[in-house]
Amino acid sequence: MKMKKQRNYLLPHEAAPIIGFSASYIRERMRSGDWKIGICIDRRKEGRKSVFRIYPELLEELKRKGV
């Protein structure tokens, strides 16, 4: 039986219900640098999908600020 590795980050669609914004809005804010809640590697210019990693500690901090 293969053990599933536990992640220490969330994806935008997982963070969306926690802070009450859509996943696309979260991606937009991260790309623009308005929300520093993780990392965003923007690969759209290369014709590839962007990569988003949202760290729970930073997400909670954003939530406490009342965004």
C-alpha positions in Angstrom: 0.0 0.0 0.0 1.4 3.4 -1.0 1.4 6.1 1.6 0.2 9.5 0.5 2.7 12.3 1.4 1.1 15.1 3.4 1.4 18.6 2.0 2.2 21.7 4.1 0.4 24.0 1.7 -3.0 24.6 0.2 -4.1 25.2 -3.4 -6.3 28.2 -4.3 -9.5 26.1 -4.6 -8.8 24.7 -1.1 -8.2 28.2 0.4 -11.2 29.8 -1.2 -13.9 28.6 1.2 -11.7 29.5 4.2 -11.4 33.2 3.4 -14.6 33.6 1.3 -13.2 34.5 -2.1 -13.1 32.5 -5.3 -10.0 30.6 -6.3 -9.6 32.8 -9.4 -9.6 36.0 -7.2 -7.0 34.5 -4.9 -4.8 33.6 -7.9 -5.2 37.2 -9.3 -4.3 38.8 -5.9 -1.2 36.5 -5.6 0.0 37.2 -9.1 -0.3 41.0 -8.6 1.6 40.7 -5.3 -1.3 42.2 -3.2 -1.6 39.1 -1.1 1.6 37.5 0.2 0.2 34.3 1.4 2.5 31.9 -0.3 4.3 31.5 -3.6 3.2 32.1 -7.2 5.3 31.1 -10.1 3.7 32.7 -13.1 4.3 30.6 -16.2 1.6 32.0 -18.5 4.2 33.7 -20.8 5.7 30.2 -21.4 2.3 28.9 -22.3 2.1 26.8 -19.1 0.0 26.8 -16.0 1.0 29.0 -13.1 2.0 27.3 -9.8 0.4 28.5 -6.5 1.3 27.3 -3.0 -0.6 28.9 -0.1 0.8 28.5 3.4 -1.9 28.0 6.1 0.0 30.3 8.6 0.0 33.2 6.1 -3.6 32.5 5.2 -4.6 32.8 8.8 -2.7 36.0 9.2 -4.6 37.5 6.2 -7.8 36.3 7.7 -7.0 38.0 11.0 -6.4 41.3 9.2 -10.0 41.0 8.0 -9.5 41.0 4.2 
